[in-house]
């Protein structure tokens, strides 16, 4: 799996980048078909940083965006949003295979 973190309008320290990588990397435990994760941090407004999270999975792209008071809070929010999207998609795929048509 490929992970890319890009920062606009500023700089983020290496320990903070490692923390972001760790939090985004946990998404692979939830959905194993993830091929790439791209995190874009926009620090144009220092008091309200924006984080975009784009996850590429098999034949699908998932996107989540969040803003918060500080960077790590925004990362937490965006990762939670992405977890919800991935769970919903995974349940949808599993329900498709568990339909009543297969049992009858």
C-alpha positions as CSV (number, residue, x, y, z in Angstrom):
1,X,0.0,0.0,0.0
2,X,1.2,3.4,-0.9
3,X,0.8,6.4,1.4
4,X,1.4,10.0,0.5
5,X,1.2,13.1,2.8
6,X,1.4,16.5,1.2
7,X,1.3,19.9,3.0
8,X,0.1,23.2,1.5
9,X,1.0,26.6,2.9
10,X,3.3,25.5,5.7
11,X,5.3,22.8,7.3
12,X,4.5,19.9,9.7
13,X,7.1,18.3,11.9
14,X,8.3,14.8,11.3
15,X,6.8,13.3,14.5
16,X,3.4,14.8,13.6
17,X,3.7,13.3,10.1
18,X,4.5,10.0,11.6
19,X,1.4,10.2,13.9
20,X,-0.8,11.1,10.8
21,X,0.7,8.2,8.9
22,X,0.0,5.8,11.8
23,X,-3.6,7.0,12.1
24,X,-4.3,6.8,8.4
25,X,-2.6,3.4,8.2
26,X,-5.1,1.9,10.6
27,X,-7.7,2.1,7.8
28,X,-6.1,-1.0,6.2
29,X,-7.2,-3.1,9.2
30,X,-10.8,-2.1,8.4
31,X,-10.7,-2.7,4.6
32,X,-8.0,-4.8,3.2
33,X,-8.4,-3.8,-0.5
34,X,-6.9,-0.4,0.0
35,X,-4.2,0.3,-2.5
36,X,-3.3,3.9,-1.8
37,X,-3.9,6.6,0.8
38,X,-3.3,10.3,0.1
39,X,-3.5,12.9,2.9
40,X,-3.5,16.6,2.0
41,X,-3.0,19.1,4.8
42,X,-3.9,22.7,4.1
43,X,-2.4,25.2,6.6
44,X,-3.5,28.4,4.8
45,X,-5.7,29.3,7.8
46,X,-3.4,28.3,10.8
47,X,-6.3,28.6,13.3
48,X,-8.5,26.2,11.2
49,X,-6.4,23.6,9.3
50,X,-8.1,21.5,6.7
51,X,-7.3,17.8,6.0
52,X,-8.4,15.9,2.9
53,X,-8.1,12.2,3.0
54,X,-8.4,10.2,-0.3
55,X,-8.4,6.4,-0.2
56,X,-8.1,4.3,-3.4
57,X,-9.5,0.8,-3.1
58,X,-10.3,-1.8,-5.7
59,X,-12.3,0.0,-8.4
60,X,-13.4,2.7,-5.8
61,X,-12.2,6.1,-4.5
62,X,-13.3,7.4,-1.1
63,X,-12.9,11.0,0.0
64,X,-13.3,12.7,3.4
65,X,-12.6,16.3,4.3
66,X,-12.5,18.0,7.7
67,X,-11.5,21.2,9.5
68,X,-10.8,21.6,13.2
69,X,-9.2,23.8,15.8
70,X,-5.9,22.0,15.5
71,X,-4.3,19.6,13.0
72,X,-4.5,16.4,15.0
73,X,-8.1,17.0,15.8
74,X,-8.8,17.5,12.1
75,X,-7.0,14.2,11.3
76,X,-9.0,12.3,13.9
77,X,-12.3,13.7,12.4
78,X,-11.3,12.9,8.8
79,X,-10.2,9.3,9.8
80,X,-13.5,8.7,11.6
81,X,-15.4,9.9,8.5
82,X,-13.3,7.6,6.3
83,X,-13.9,4.6,8.7
84,X,-17.7,5.2,8.4
85,X,-17.5,5.2,4.6
86,X,-15.4,2.1,4.4
87,X,-17.6,0.2,6.9
88,X,-20.7,1.2,4.9
89,X,-19.1,0.1,1.7
90,X,-17.9,-3.2,3.2
91,X,-21.3,-4.0,4.6
92,X,-22.9,-3.2,1.3
93,X,-20.6,-5.6,-0.5
94,X,-21.1,-8.3,2.1
95,X,-24.9,-7.9,2.0
96,X,-24.8,-8.3,-1.8
97,X,-23.3,-11.7,-1.4
98,X,-25.6,-12.8,1.4
99,X,-28.8,-12.1,-0.4
100,X,-31.8,-14.5,-0.2
101,X,-31.3,-15.6,-3.8
102,X,-28.2,-17.6,-2.9
103,X,-30.0,-19.6,-0.2
104,X,-33.1,-20.6,-2.1
